[in-house]
Amino acid sequence: MRLEKVGRQRAMTLASGCDFSSNDYLALAGSAALRSAAMDALARGVSPGSGGSRLLRGNCAEHLGLETDAARFFGSESALFVGSGFAANSLVVSTLPQRGDLILHDELIHASVHEGMRMARAPCQKFAHNDVDAAADAIARWRAKGGCGTPWIAFETLYSMDGNVAPVDDFAALAERAGAMLLIDDAHAVGVCGPEGRGLAAHLHGCENVVTLVTCGKALGCEGALILAPSVLRDFLVNRGRSFIFSTAPSPLIAAIVRESLSIVANADERRQRLRLIIEHAGERLAPLGITPSGMHIQPVPIGEDSRTMRIAEALQARGFDIRGIRPPTVPAGTARLRISLTLNIDEAAVSELATALEDLL
């Protein structure tokens, strides 16, 4: 196969070895607390399946309870629970911007946003990574050519393949000046960053011009996603969002578990501090190898060439480290890398052992 020849063929493998690849940042996915929440929910009669879409018979008290709890916890006017982060981003981007509007997106925005843009009514334009001035210039050029609708600026707070943070406040200031809406993907920050783990966009929740994605399958240790938005936009998604209207509702059991996870995350400062110490230790051990520390729980190791990246990843896996190589089209051509995920499933000793292995292989 052509993909195999160029080192880009993907295969699914079972998890094994020391976890340096999952997004289970707070080690909640397999925790006794979430297992107990599942058993308690089943004992009180919560159904594993919904049986239909939310607009038919699939809507249940656990969905509504989760959305109420989430809106209160994050400080948003409303929340909408959907099956995945991918589904949430594609739903929002394909439904909310209208004809006459403009969608501006960071050039490294997640594939789910690209999927939404493929179905969107508004034209789309990228801007240089984390470059607020470039986004502002694009809006100015659009206005000068007669653009009179609403600009929608899409970005991630913490980029999942680079580990770098967006200038969130600068984008918020631009949106205020330009009359723009913000579409914020806070997926990799929620649970780990911000007050009570409410993410890097926590201070913007509740703003009339902000829609935020919160995934439940990363630091929250479960699955699904929450869209935080003004109530009028939530209602619009419910009435006009085709993937919401015509999809089976998420599991009520999962909704019950996510409610418990939110409660755990709100009181997880000790977990977040332990993770911070692991991140700092990783920076100290990797910097001497010429690897620039990201300072976050996502640490890329740039390699460049696809096949070499995969050879190194396989060698690390053979030594007991579950690390995956990331290749195009997930990342731009020529930027293949190892993605090191730092979670509470590992400790400082495991990080030191990994650094020793990397020193041998790089």
PyMOL commands that set and color helices and strands:
alter all, ss='L'
color gray80, all
select helices_A, chain A and resi 2-5+32-43+61-74+85-95+111-118+132-144+168-178+195-197+202-204+231-240+242-245+252-266+269-289+306-318+348-361
alter helices_A, ss='H'
color red, helices_A
select strands_A, chain A and resi 18-19+78-82+102-106+124-127+151-156+181-185+210-215+225-229+298-304+321-322+324-326+336-341
alter strands_A, ss='S'
color yellow, strands_A
deselect
rebuild
show_as cartoon
